[in-house]
Amino acid sequence: MSEPVLTERRGAAVWIVINREPRRNALNEEVVQRIEHAIAAAQADATVRAIVLTGAGDKAFCAGADLDRNAQGFAFAVDFARPRHYIVDLFKRLQACTLPVIARVNGHVMAGGFGLLCACDLAVAADDVRFGTTEPKIGITPMMILPHMLRVLPARRLQEMCITGETFGARELLEWGVVNYVVPRAELDAKLDWLLARILDKSPTAIRLGKQAFHAMRDMSLRDALEYAQVMVPVMSSTEDAKEGLAAFAEKRAPKFTGR
């Protein structure tokens, strides 16, 4: 039996691949836990600078929760002794991740897979991919993924997706700001490599602190965000990467960032 989640080191990036192509890369508890463990392992390795999250094959990035009632960790089963759902644990892990996480959208993105996409920092999609929150078609609403979608999608478009359950094309999602780039399928990996190259030569410390500030400020009032920013400026400027970056700028040379 094949592993449901594969990890592969490619240069300074770790690829995490949901490897359930016959099930359209659907999520169950084992898959989610393995993704979490892969993210934690990547973060623990100081030489890793980015994470790529994708699905096996070319049909689906992720079709959402596995709807097989006999599947391990059926998404709609309730365990009242457990305070959090495993999907929530994954989303919290992604939000706390200090590495940039890029969604390589190789196939259709449905239901919980859409939430997974929204939880990533950046996304590159093939132009023939369809996106949708199809839960209304089976009598439910995309409750678990709504918090992330509210932070990424325009309100009217989000309402349309959640009410109609219909799917939309990659170009539409690009216009709405849900994905960063849409390219012909044959160019997907080249565009991903191009985006990675723009990340891997930057300061890991600046990215780490920037992600922390982004998530913190988004949930603050403007006044609180400004107070937070002025406290973080001396913290940021005291790092070794900041000192190296400023020295390299003054000396007109390329910086050598260490992530400290």
Phi, psi and omega per residue, in radians:
M1 nan 2.283 -3.078
S2 -1.285 2.709 3.108
E3 -1.193 2.360 -3.104
P4 -1.282 -0.340 3.086
V5 -2.405 2.244 3.122
L6 -1.911 2.529 3.023
T7 -2.176 2.484 -3.118
E8 -2.542 2.328 3.066
R9 -1.517 2.177 3.083
R10 -2.246 1.712 -3.067
G11 1.118 -2.228 -3.134
A12 -1.600 0.117 -3.129
A13 -1.968 2.583 3.012
V14 -1.886 2.210 3.069
W15 -1.656 2.274 3.037
I16 -1.997 2.081 -3.037
V17 -2.051 2.103 3.019
I18 -1.294 1.996 -2.936
N19 -1.883 1.057 3.114
R20 -2.286 0.965 -3.045
E21 -0.969 -0.732 3.108
P22 -1.074 -0.466 3.101
R23 -1.752 0.346 3.139
R24 0.967 0.643 3.082
N25 0.964 0.695 3.133
A26 -1.255 2.718 -3.094
L27 -1.657 2.383 2.869
N28 -2.343 -3.064 -3.029
E29 -1.114 -0.702 -3.138
E30 -1.116 -0.769 3.133
V31 -1.051 -0.828 -3.112
V32 -1.072 -0.769 3.141
Q33 -1.122 -0.648 3.129
R34 -1.215 -0.635 3.055
I35 -1.107 -0.780 3.100
E36 -1.002 -0.818 -3.123
H37 -1.104 -0.664 3.133
A38 -1.162 -0.683 3.089
I39 -1.124 -0.779 -3.140
A40 -1.078 -0.727 3.134
A41 -1.140 -0.687 3.112
A42 -1.114 -0.746 3.130
Q43 -1.119 -0.573 -3.094
A44 -1.311 -0.240 -3.125
D45 -1.704 1.959 -3.065
A46 -1.153 -0.264 -3.122
T47 -1.553 -0.117 3.117
V48 -1.505 2.313 -3.095
R49 -2.000 -0.230 -3.118
A50 -2.825 2.796 3.086
I51 -2.154 2.360 3.012
V52 -1.931 2.199 3.118
L53 -1.964 2.235 -3.103
T54 -2.664 3.132 3.095
G55 -2.022 2.771 3.104
A56 -1.268 2.603 3.092
G57 1.330 -2.812 -3.125
D58 -2.272 0.217 -3.120
K59 -1.615 -0.682 -3.045
A60 -2.521 2.349 2.900
F61 -1.252 -0.957 3.039
C62 -2.918 2.256 -3.111
A63 -1.584 0.161 3.141
G64 1.650 -2.725 -3.097
A65 -1.220 2.521 3.060
D66 -1.216 2.083 -3.066
L67 -1.567 0.086 3.048
D68 -1.241 1.980 -3.091
R69 -1.103 -0.353 3.129
N70 -1.593 -0.018 -3.120
A71 -1.239 2.607 3.067
Q72 -1.108 2.236 -3.139
G73 1.227 0.779 3.105
F74 -0.902 2.226 -2.931
A75 -1.084 -0.478 -3.047
F76 -1.797 0.151 3.011
A77 -1.331 2.504 -3.089
V78 -1.947 2.200 3.038
D79 -1.984 1.770 -3.054
F80 -1.227 -0.205 3.105
A81 -1.496 -0.131 -3.113
R82 -1.892 2.205 -3.031
P83 -1.258 -0.442 -3.090
R84 -2.334 2.575 3.052
H85 -1.339 2.595 -3.089
Y86 -1.117 -0.502 3.073
I87 -1.129 -0.710 3.092
V88 -1.078 -0.717 3.102
D89 -1.019 -0.731 3.141
L90 -1.146 -0.788 -3.133
F91 -1.086 -0.658 3.101
K92 -1.182 -0.664 3.089
R93 -1.091 -0.740 3.122
L94 -1.146 -0.700 -3.135
Q95 -1.166 -0.611 -3.118
A96 -1.458 -0.161 -3.092
C97 -1.118 2.250 -3.101
T98 -1.516 -0.139 3.085
L99 -1.643 2.562 3.021
P100 -1.155 2.312 -3.134
V101 -1.954 2.102 -3.103
I102 -1.900 2.208 3.047
A103 -1.478 2.112 3.018
R104 -1.673 1.743 -2.981
V105 -1.533 1.589 -3.032
N106 -1.546 -0.223 -3.088
G107 -2.810 -2.983 -3.017
H108 -1.069 2.588 -3.079
V109 -2.155 1.939 -3.062
M110 -2.250 2.612 2.967
A111 0.864 -2.166 -3.111
G112 -1.036 -0.437 3.055
G113 -1.106 -0.532 3.098
F114 -1.204 -0.666 3.062
G115 -1.115 -0.698 3.107
L116 -1.075 -0.739 3.083
L117 -1.041 -0.824 -3.107
C118 -1.153 -0.427 3.138
A119 -1.374 -0.258 3.084
C120 -1.372 2.843 -3.104
D121 -1.426 -0.675 -3.082
L122 -2.432 2.808 -3.127
A123 -2.607 2.366 3.020
V124 -2.114 2.231 -3.020
A125 -2.187 2.562 2.966
A126 -1.254 2.562 -2.979
D127 -1.305 -0.170 3.137
D128 -1.760 0.189 -3.107
V129 -1.397 2.505 3.029
R130 -1.925 2.562 -3.103
F131 -2.208 2.500 3.082
G132 -2.994 2.712 2.967
T133 -1.886 1.592 -2.960
T134 -1.532 0.117 -3.087
E135 -0.952 -0.687 -3.140
P136 -1.008 -0.390 3.140
K137 -1.257 -0.300 3.089
I138 -2.047 0.325 2.983
G139 1.534 0.274 3.113
I140 -2.281 3.096 3.095
T141 -2.143 2.685 -3.082
P142 -1.295 1.136 -3.008
M143 -1.130 -0.851 -3.011
M144 -1.180 -0.513 -3.078
I145 -1.708 -0.089 -3.081
L146 -1.054 -0.697 -3.138
P147 -0.985 -0.726 3.115
H148 -1.274 -0.677 -3.137
M149 -1.117 -0.630 3.119
L150 -1.066 -0.457 -3.112
R151 -1.570 -0.170 -3.048
V152 -2.025 -0.689 -3.023
L153 -1.644 2.601 2.936
P154 -1.063 2.485 -2.990
A155 -1.012 -0.779 -3.089
R156 -1.170 -0.694 3.122
R157 -1.167 -0.701 3.110
L158 -1.083 -0.763 3.102
Q159 -1.060 -0.726 3.128
E160 -1.069 -0.774 -3.136
M161 -1.110 -0.786 -3.056
C162 -1.263 -0.517 -3.105
I163 -1.478 -0.737 -3.059
T164 -1.523 -0.506 -3.067
G165 1.225 0.181 -3.118
E166 -1.429 2.883 -3.123
T167 -1.789 2.774 -3.105
F168 -2.349 2.744 -3.078
G169 -1.493 2.902 -3.090
A170 -1.086 -0.664 -3.134
R171 -1.111 -0.648 3.086
E172 -1.136 -0.741 3.130
L173 -1.148 -0.552 3.056
L174 -1.143 -0.758 3.113
E175 -1.091 -0.588 -3.125
W176 -1.425 -0.130 3.125
G177 1.462 0.289 -3.120
V178 -1.432 -0.612 3.051
V179 -2.050 2.693 -3.101
N180 -1.497 -0.661 -3.082
Y181 -2.494 2.508 3.045
V182 -2.222 2.214 -3.081
V183 -2.399 2.807 3.013
P184 -0.976 2.558 -3.054
R185 -0.913 -0.699 -3.106
A186 -1.134 -0.305 -3.104
E187 -1.836 0.108 -3.041
L188 -1.039 -0.874 -3.075
D189 -1.249 -0.561 3.086
A190 -1.139 -0.716 3.116
K191 -1.187 -0.669 3.093
L192 -1.090 -0.778 3.112
D193 -1.075 -0.684 3.101
W194 -1.073 -0.766 3.136
L195 -1.169 -0.754 3.098
L196 -1.025 -0.719 -3.135
A197 -1.076 -0.533 3.126
R198 -1.341 -0.244 -3.132
I199 -1.749 -0.736 -2.934
L200 -1.222 -0.322 3.109
D201 -1.664 0.085 3.131
K202 -1.645 2.971 -3.099
S203 -1.239 2.091 3.057
P204 -1.053 -0.585 3.135
T205 -1.176 -0.760 3.121
A206 -1.093 -0.709 3.118
I207 -1.145 -0.758 -3.130
R208 -1.063 -0.876 -3.138
L209 -1.191 -0.595 3.123
G210 -1.149 -0.720 3.100
K211 -1.129 -0.736 3.123
Q212 -1.055 -0.779 -3.126
A213 -1.164 -0.695 -3.136
F214 -1.003 -0.880 -3.101
H215 -1.219 -0.625 -3.139
A216 -1.199 -0.845 -3.064
M217 -1.195 -0.536 -3.109
R218 -1.072 -0.502 -3.120
D219 -1.703 0.130 -3.116
M220 -1.842 2.811 2.917
S221 -1.227 2.857 3.122
L222 -1.015 -0.760 -3.128
R223 -1.065 -0.812 -3.138
D224 -1.147 -0.636 3.132
A225 -1.131 -0.699 3.118
L226 -1.159 -0.687 3.092
E227 -1.112 -0.753 3.121
Y228 -1.073 -0.749 -3.090
A229 -1.085 -0.762 -3.080
Q230 -1.227 -0.438 3.045
V231 -1.299 -0.636 -3.070
M232 -1.340 -0.396 -3.105
V233 -1.019 -0.889 3.108
P234 -1.150 -0.532 3.070
V235 -1.107 -0.830 -3.118
M236 -1.106 -0.778 -3.060
S237 -1.263 -0.240 -3.136
S238 -1.533 -0.080 -3.112
T239 -1.309 2.749 3.111
E240 -1.124 -0.643 3.124
D241 -1.107 -0.706 3.127
A242 -1.128 -0.757 3.121
K243 -1.112 -0.719 3.109
E244 -1.145 -0.739 3.141
G245 -1.088 -0.748 3.131
L246 -1.193 -0.681 3.108
A247 -1.141 -0.747 3.132
A248 -1.109 -0.675 3.104
F249 -1.093 -0.775 -3.123
A250 -1.164 -0.585 -3.098
E251 -1.605 0.031 3.109
K252 0.968 0.888 3.100
R253 -2.389 2.918 3.101
A254 -1.310 2.362 3.126
P255 -1.263 2.669 3.063
K256 -2.039 1.613 -3.063
F257 -1.421 2.481 3.140
T258 -1.956 -0.197 -3.096
G259 1.446 0.288 3.117
R260 -2.034 nan nan
